[in-house]
């Protein structure tokens, strides 16, 4: 008997006013419900400050709506940005106990390296690691070469939870060379058997669902 494939709309790269977005975390939850998004993640730049409001807003509606809210963060590293998403609140809170945010405005030389943060989050906190807008150096995307080096340094089990964005709505709106780089990213993901993600990289609640 053939099993029915169930598809869910997800948006796993989103910013609130706690970093460079403009909307409150609770408004992102409201927009996700209105747009019938099943899974929404908060991934502010180098801060966890929006987590409490985001989670509280999600909890208030989860009894009535099928909405999965994911706590995450977009970490600035010396090589580029990386998204870390956590499977539940306990793992997110465990991560918050050891993660010390370092922001580019402080001093780029003092930023984390990818090795400082991602392997530990993968191993200890069961995180999913996504490389956003790879190949776009202007907006701090990792090079494919640096992603390949990272993959070679982590254990295979952790590697099963690593993926890259092959579509980023915000990036394709503003960068003229998006198409060619996106195709290269898809080919790289296929070659290395990486999960492929389509995200919004939204900065206001009205953007929810644009990239899902």
N, C-alpha and C positions, 0 to 999 in steps of 0.2 A: 504494500500500500504506500503510495507516494505521499510524503508529508508536505503540507502547505507551507510555502515560504511566507513568513511574516516580516514586513518591512516597517521600520520606525523612522520618523524624521528626527534627526539629532543636530544640535548646534553646539560644538565643543570648544569654541574659541570666542570668548566674549569678555568685554571690559566694562567696568562700571565707573562711576565718578570717583571711586577710591584710587584709580590710577589715571589713565588718560581718556576715560569715557565721560559721559555727561549724565547718565541715568543712575538712579539708585538701584542697588541689587534687587530690591523687591519689585521694582518696575519691570525688570528683565523677566522675572517669574511671571508677572501678569501678562506680559507680551507673549511669552511662550505658550501660555494657556490660550490666548486669543488666536495665535497662529497655529494651534494644534500641533505644537512641537512636543515630542514624547520625551526627549532627553535634552537637557540644557546644562552647560557648564559655565561657571564663573572662573575666568583666568586673568585676573588683573596682573599688571606688571609689578613684580617684586614686592607684593604686599598681600597679606591675608586678611586685611582689615574689613573687607566686605563679606567675609564668610558667614558671620553670625546673622546678619540681616537676610542674606540670601537663603540660608538654611531655614530660618524661622518662617520666612514667607512661603517656602516650599512645603514645610511641614503643615502649614495651616490649610493647604489645599489638597494634599496628597490623599486624604480620606475620600475626597469627592472626584478627583481627576487622576488619570494615569499619567503622572509626570515624575520623571526621575531627575533630580537635581544633583549635580556633581560638583564637588569642591575641587578647585584646581588653582594653578598659578602659572604665569609665564615668567620664567626665570631668565634674567640677563646674564650671560656668561661672556667670557673673553672671546669665544668663538662665534657667538650668536645667541639667539633666543631659543628656548625650549619650553614646551608645555608639559606640565606634570598634572595628571588627573588621578584622583584617589577613589577606590572602589566603595568606600563608606566613610561615615563621619569619624569612626574610631581611628582608621588609618590616616585620615587627614589631620586629626588632632595629634597623633603620634609624630607625624612629620613636622607639625608646627613646634614641637618641643625641641627639635634640634636645628631646624632651618633658620638661618640668620639672613634676612634680606640684605642685599647689597645693590644699590642703585647706580646707574651710569653717571648721574650728576655728582656723585660723591667722588669717584676717581676710577676711571676705566681700569687702571692697573690693579685695583683692589677688587675687581669683580670676581665672582666665582668662575672656576673653569667647569666645563661639563662634567669632568671627573669628580669634582667636589660634591656634586649634588645628585645627578641622575642615577648613577649606579646604586647609591645607598637608598634612594627613594624606590627604585625598582625592587631591590632585594628586601628591604626592611618594611616598606609600606605598601608593597604590591601595586605601585603606581603604574599607570600607562604613560609612556613617554612619546610625545608627538613633536616632530620638528616642523614648526610653522614656516610658511613661505620660504622653503629652501631654495637656495640659488639667488635670492634677491638680497644682495649685500647691502644695498641702500637702506633696507628696513630690517637689517640684522638677521637675515636668514643664514643658516649654516650652509657651507658649501657641501656638495655631495661627497667630496673627498673626506671632509672632516666627519661626516656621518658614517662613512665606511670605516674610518679609523675607530670611531666609537663602537661600532658593532663588533669589531674584532677584539675589543678589550672587555666585553661583558660576557657573562655566561649565556649559553643558548636559551636557557629557560627564561631569563629576563628578556632576551631578544624577541621572544614571542609577544611581548607587550610594548614593542617599539614600532612606531609608524611615522609616516610623513604626510603633510598636507599636499594633495595633488590639485586641489582647488581652494582658493582663498578669495572670497568675494571682494573684500576691500582692496586687495592687491590688484586684481584684474580690472578694477574700476580706474585705477590711477596710473598703472605702469604699462607703457606701450609695448614692451617686449614680453608680456606675460605669456602669450601662447607658446612660444618656443621653449621657454624655461619650464613651463608646466608639462609639456610633452616629455622633456628630459627627466623630470621628476617621476612621472608615471613609469617610464622605462626603468629607472633606477629601482623604484619600489617593486616592480615585477621581478626584476633580476635578483633582488635580495629577499624576496618573499616577505615584504613589509606590508602591514596594514595601510590602506590608503584612505585618507580622510578628506571630506569636503566640508569646509567651515566658512563662517561669515567673517570672523575677526571684527565683530561689531563693536561700535563705540556709543551707541544710543539704542534705547529699547525698540525704536522703530525699525532697526536693522535685523531684529531677530528673524531667523528663517531665510534670510537672503542667500546664504550659502549652503543650506541643507538640502 
